[in-house]
Amino acid sequence: MTLITDYNFGDNFAGDDIYQHLLEAHQGLTNAQSHALNARLVLILMNHIGDRKILAQAIQSAKLTKKNKNE
């Protein structure tokens, strides 16, 4: 299995809706609480994926994306 980086939500899924749900989860939180929520969410999703190779690819992809945006 390899990391899926293309849109993978299906035709009947509104990506904007789930993004809005994520934004709403952060409303009213301090920066520290918001960071903690993100950390918990990442750990929950990592546990759900459960594949070290995929997780390593995802971490590497996220690092490269951040690096490229800062350049």
Buried (B, 14 or more C-beta within 10 A) or exposed (E): EEBEEEEEEEEEEEEEEEEEEEEEEEEEEEEEEBEEBEEEEEEEEBEEEEEEEBBEBBEEEEEEEEEEEEE
